[in-house]
Amino acid sequence: TGEIDAATLDISGDVDIDGTTNLDAVDIDGAVQIDDTLTVGVDGTGKDVKFYGDTASAKLFWDESADTLYAENSQIKIHKDSGNAIFQLRSAHDTESSTGIIEFLKEDGSLASPAAVDDNATLGRLDFYGYDGNSYALGARLRVLVDGTPADGDMPSEMLFQVTPDGGSETPATAMT
């Protein structure tokens, strides 16, 4: 017990820290197990939080100044073993135009250098699957495509409602545009 004050402390092997520990900087090579609550920041007062995957290009981070959670070069999946898996958007404001919004953004080129999308480019898609006893089979699809030539402030589009017909095909057919 007590305090260690050192500019650099190199410890090999297992370390067990009990109680509250305040460290200015920690660099850990290897696995870390936390058996209780992990708190980052001071009472949520503005510390950005970053989690990296195998490379620095895949990361999950929260930017407190923008009040935004980002999943960069990765996917977000919600799984629940029993009951409904819920993705909820909640908005409270005293205007009729405020609501939860899902935005699908599509560009040609790259994130750093976006370019205009082409005619027939898919702008967004929602797929609905059901388990058929062997695998997940596509039941229906909602697609939004560019329908013409985009121009500044002009994005001509069409919405396709597609369903999978009975008979073994998992290729959705357009039911309505």
C-alpha positions in Angstrom: 0.0 0.0 0.0 1.1 3.6 -0.4 2.0 5.8 -3.3 4.5 5.4 -6.1 5.9 8.5 -7.8 8.0 7.7 -10.8 8.4 9.3 -14.2 8.3 5.8 -15.8 7.3 2.6 -14.2 7.7 -0.6 -16.1 5.9 -3.6 -14.7 5.8 -7.0 -16.3 3.5 -9.8 -15.2 0.0 -9.5 -13.7 -1.1 -6.4 -11.8 -4.1 -6.2 -9.6 -5.3 -2.7 -8.6 -8.1 -2.5 -6.0 -10.0 0.7 -5.1 -10.0 4.0 -6.9 -6.9 4.7 -9.0 -6.1 8.0 -10.7 -3.6 7.7 -13.5 -2.6 10.6 -15.8 -1.6 8.3 -18.7 -1.5 4.6 -19.2 -0.1 2.6 -22.1 -1.0 -1.1 -21.9 0.2 -3.7 -24.4 -1.9 -6.8 -24.0 -5.4 -7.7 -22.6 -7.2 -5.7 -20.0 -10.0 -7.0 -17.8 -12.2 -4.5 -15.9 -14.4 -6.2 -13.3 -16.5 -3.1 -12.4 -17.5 0.2 -13.9 -15.2 2.0 -16.3 -15.6 5.8 -16.1 -14.0 8.0 -18.7 -13.9 11.7 -18.0 -15.1 13.6 -15.0 -18.8 13.2 -14.5 -19.4 13.4 -18.2 -18.0 16.9 -18.5 -16.5 16.7 -21.9 -13.8 14.1 -22.3 -13.9 12.6 -25.8 -13.9 8.8 -25.8 -12.3 6.7 -28.5 -12.2 2.9 -29.0 -10.0 1.5 -31.8 -10.2 -1.8 -33.6 -7.2 -3.6 -35.0 -6.2 -0.5 -36.9 -6.6 3.2 -36.2 -8.8 3.5 -39.2 -11.6 1.5 -37.6 -12.9 3.3 -34.5 -15.9 4.2 -32.4 -15.7 7.6 -30.8 -17.8 10.2 -29.2 -17.2 13.9 -29.9 -18.7 15.7 -27.0 -18.5 19.1 -28.6 -20.7 17.9 -31.5 -22.7 15.6 -29.3 -22.2 12.9 -31.9 -21.3 9.2 -31.7 -19.3 8.0 -34.7 -18.5 4.5 -36.0 -15.8 5.1 -38.5 -14.9 2.4 -41.1 -17.0 0.0 -39.1 -20.5 -1.3 -38.7 -23.1 -1.0 -35.9 -25.2 -4.1 -35.2 -27.8 -4.5 -32.6 -28.5 -8.1 -31.4 -30.9 -9.3 -28.8 -31.5 -13.0 -28.0 -35.0 -12.7 -26.7 -37.5 -10.0 -27.5 -37.3 -7.0 -29.8 -34.0 -5.5 -30.8 -34.8 -1.8 -30.8 -33.1 1.1 -32.6 -34.8 4.2 -31.2 -34.6 7.8 -32.3 -36.2 10.2 -29.8 -36.7 13.9 -30.3 -38.5 16.4 -28.0 -39.2 19.9 -29.2 -42.2 22.2 -29.3 -42.3 22.3 -33.1 -44.2 20.0 -35.5 -41.1 19.6 -37.7 -38.8 18.1 -35.1 -38.5 14.4 -35.2 -36.1 11.4 -35.3 -34.2 11.3 -38.5 -32.3 8.6 -40.3 -30.1 10.0 -43.0 -28.5 7.9 -45.8 -25.7 9.9 -47.5 -24.2 8.6 -50.7 -21.4 10.1 -52.8 -19.1 8.9 -55.6 -15.4 9.4 -55.0 -14.3 9.2 -51.4 -15.2 10.7 -48.0 -12.3 13.1 -48.4 -13.1 14.0 -52.0 -16.8 13.4 -52.7 -18.2 13.5 -56.3 -21.8 13.7 -57.6 -23.7 10.4 -57.8 -24.7 8.9 -61.1 -28.2 8.1 -62.5 -29.5 4.8 -61.0 -27.1 5.0 -58.0 -28.7 3.5 -54.9 -29.1 6.3 -52.3 -30.4 4.1 -49.5 -31.8 0.6 -48.8 -33.8 -1.1 -46.1 -33.8 -5.0 -46.1 -36.2 -7.2 -44.2 -35.3 -10.8 -43.5 -37.0 -13.8 -41.9 -35.4 -17.0 -40.7 -36.6 -19.9 -43.0 -35.4 -22.7 -40.8 -31.9 -22.8 -42.4 -30.8 -19.2 -42.9 -32.1 -15.7 -43.1 -34.1 -15.1 -46.4 -34.8 -11.8 -47.9 -38.6 -11.0 -47.6 -38.8 -7.4 -48.8 -36.6 -4.4 -49.7 -37.2 -0.7 -49.9 -34.7 1.1 -52.2 -34.2 4.7 -53.2 -32.4 5.3 -56.5 -31.2 8.4 -58.4 -33.7 8.8 -61.3 -32.0 11.2 -63.7 -29.0 13.5 -63.7 -28.3 15.3 -60.4 -27.4 19.0 -60.5 -26.7 21.5 -57.8 -29.6 21.4 -55.3 -31.4 18.8 -57.5 -31.5 15.1 -56.7 -34.1 13.3 -58.9 -35.0 10.0 -57.3 -37.4 7.1 -57.2 -38.5 4.8 -54.4 -38.9 1.0 -55.1 -40.9 -1.3 -52.9 -39.7 -4.9 -53.6 -41.0 -8.1 -52.2 -39.8 -11.7 -52.6 -42.3 -13.9 -54.4 -43.3 -17.4 -53.1 -41.5 -20.3 -54.7 -37.9 -20.4 -53.6 -36.5 -17.3 -55.2 -34.8 -14.8 -52.9 -34.6 -12.2 -55.7 -37.1 -9.4 -54.8 -39.5 -8.2 -57.5 -40.7 -4.6 -57.7 -44.2 -4.4 -56.2 -44.6 -0.6 -56.4 -42.6 2.5 -57.4 
